[in-house]
Amino acid sequence: MKQVLFADGIVNITVAGNLVRIDLGVMELGTANAEGKQDVRLVQSQQIVMPLDGFVRAVGIQDQIAQRLIKDGAVKIQPGEKIAETAPAASMLN
């Protein structure tokens, strides 16, 4: 059975030996400050553990998708924001 996980972002990535640990996080409201505004923070919720070669392929696939979304206008790049260039992934997105 397929399990679906939700994350707002990546909290941390750690390489230990031949494994990469990716800590995923969800947004949570923090305490209110003196003006009554609440902080929003990313709190670790799950962890993915992958072998190094699987991680590198996954990054390549994500880069291909990100470049396609930018090209198609689905994602707008903010002025001054730089998208990291990575080596192309093995052809897994055709």
Stockholm file with secondary structure:
# STOCKHOLM 1.0

chainA/1-94         MKQVLFADGIVNITVAGNLVRIDLGVMELGTANAEGKQDVRLVQSQQIVMPLDGFVRAVGIQDQIAQRLIKDGAVKIQPGEKIAETAPAASMLN
#=GR chainA/1-94 SS CCCCCCCSEEEEEEEETTEEEEEEEEEEEEEECTTSCEEEEEEEEEEEEEEHHHHHHHHHHHHHHHHHHHHTTSSCCCTTCCCCCCCCCCSCCC
#=GC SS_cons        CCCCCCCSEEEEEEEETTEEEEEEEEEEEEEECTTSCEEEEEEEEEEEEEEHHHHHHHHHHHHHHHHHHHHTTSSCCCTTCCCCCCCCCCSCCC
//
